[in-house]
Each structure stands twice: as C-alpha cells, then as structure tokens.
Amino acid sequence: MIRYPFGRPAAKYGNKKIHTPEGDFDSKHEFERFCELSILSTAGIIRNLDRQVRFSLLPSQRGEFRAERPTDYIADFVYEEKRGAEWVKVVEDAKGVRTDTYLLKRKLMLFIHGISIKEV
C-alpha cells in the first residue's frame, strides 16, 4: 500500500472523484451533468440513459515482437433524445481537458462507428 506523508496528491487535471448513492463519478462536472440528464430522463425529454458505456476501437493484436492490448473508448453518458419524429442515440462526454489521447479516440469513434461525440 502506498502511503502519502502529506495527504493524497492532487489529480493531474484538478478533478475530484465524487462518491454518491447513484455511483462513483470521475469529477464534480460529470456528476452535475448526470443530475441534469436524470431530470431530463424523468421528464421524458431523453430516454435510455446509461453511464460508462464501452465502445471497442481496436482489437488486441499480436505482432512479431509484442502483443498489443485492445483500445476502447468509454463514454460518460449514452442516451436517446427526440429529434423531430424519431429518437436519436447521443454519446456524450463531460470534458474538462481535451487530451491528445481523447482527441484520437474521438476521431476513431467517428471513423469506425460513425458516432460524433457530444462534448459538454
């Protein structure tokens, strides 16, 4: 077990994990967005709200010199919202910092799955 003599170190991007009866959230921003989406879901404006949905981007591979792990994107929220007469699937990410890794995964989501990620 790692001991920190002066308390836990700050998160890399300043976020604080939130523990609630609804589950654990990576940041206060993500939890607040979940509360907003829950209200919209209760009102019937959106439906089928899910958290932490995993999308496969690249399968695991075995090369000549090493094996590569699979690459996934985990969306903060996935839900359906009504646009006109039909329900449309929305993949949403509560973003504080847009890292290079996130930007690459966002491009792969559009290329592989045809899904554009909504950033909040």
Buried (B, 14 or more C-beta within 10 A) or exposed (E): EEEEEEEEEEEEEEBEEBEEEEEEBBBBBBBBBBEEBEEBBEEEEBEEBEBEEEBEBEEEEEEEEEEEEEBEBEBBBBBBBEEEEEBEEBBBBBBEEEEEEBEEBBEBBEEEEEBEBEEB
